Amino acid sequence: MIPSGPLQLTELLDDGLIVRRFFVKNEDVVYVKGIFEASEGLCAMYAESGGQLTIVAPVSRALELDVLLRDLALELGGVLDMCSIGSLGSPSPNKANAANASE
């Protein structure tokens, strides 16, 4: 039987992927998407609602993604929530806020 309703993020992930949540102003979403598209194969971005972005990337590119996201957070005044979700769907407590990073 095919399940009905939207899939949950944890249903789509395995141990080879990481998830980052990034919150920017609505008008910055297209700019962020353009940066990711120019970084071929770095990640996939999903806009959930306005500037609430979910970014999924291979574990092998986690460092590269995190550096880029931190730079974008500082540049755009965005908020970065670094929650690595594994096969059990439990997020790690490692969070970074762009506002706190600049202090």
C-alpha positions in Angstrom: 0.0 0.0 0.0 1.3 3.5 -0.9 1.4 5.8 2.1 -0.7 9.0 1.8 0.3 12.4 2.9 3.6 14.3 2.7 6.9 12.5 3.4 8.8 13.4 6.5 12.4 14.5 6.0 13.7 11.7 8.2 12.1 9.2 5.8 14.3 10.5 3.0 17.6 10.5 4.8 20.3 8.0 5.4 23.7 8.1 7.2 25.3 9.5 4.1 23.4 12.8 4.2 23.4 15.9 6.5 20.7 18.5 7.0 21.1 22.2 7.7 18.3 24.6 8.3 18.9 28.2 7.2 16.6 31.1 7.8 16.9 34.2 5.6 14.7 37.1 4.5 12.3 36.1 1.8 14.0 38.4 -0.8 17.3 36.5 -0.2 16.1 33.0 -1.1 16.8 33.4 -4.8 20.3 34.7 -4.1 21.1 31.8 -1.8 19.7 29.3 -4.4 21.9 30.9 -7.0 25.0 30.4 -4.8 24.1 26.8 -4.3 23.5 26.1 -8.0 26.9 27.7 -8.8 28.5 25.2 -6.3 27.8 22.2 -8.4 26.8 19.1 -6.5 27.3 20.7 -3.1 23.7 20.4 -1.8 20.0 20.4 -2.5 17.9 23.3 -1.1 14.2 23.2 -0.2 12.2 26.3 0.7 9.6 25.3 3.2 8.0 28.7 3.8 9.4 32.0 2.6 13.0 32.2 3.9 12.9 28.9 5.9 15.4 26.8 4.0 16.3 23.1 4.4 19.6 22.1 2.9 20.6 18.5 2.4 24.2 17.5 1.4 26.4 14.4 1.3 28.5 14.0 4.5 31.6 14.2 2.4 30.8 17.8 1.6 29.8 18.9 5.1 32.8 21.1 5.8 32.5 22.9 2.5 28.8 23.5 3.1 29.2 24.7 6.6 31.8 27.2 5.6 29.6 28.6 2.9 26.5 28.7 5.1 28.4 30.6 7.8 29.6 33.1 5.3 26.1 33.5 3.9 24.7 33.9 7.4 27.1 36.7 8.2 26.6 38.4 4.8 22.8 38.2 4.9 22.1 38.4 8.6 20.6 34.9 8.4 20.3 32.3 11.2 21.9 28.9 10.7 20.6 25.8 12.6 23.1 23.0 12.0 21.2 19.8 12.9 22.7 16.7 11.5 20.0 14.1 11.2 21.1 10.5 11.0 19.0 7.4 10.3 17.3 7.7 13.6 16.2 11.2 13.0 17.7 12.7 16.1 19.1 16.2 15.6 22.4 17.1 17.3 22.4 20.1 19.6 25.1 22.0 17.6 23.5 25.3 16.6 25.0 28.5 15.3 23.3 31.9 15.2 24.7 34.5 12.9 23.9 37.3 15.3 25.9 35.6 18.0 28.8 34.8 15.7 29.4 38.4 15.0 29.8 39.3 18.7 
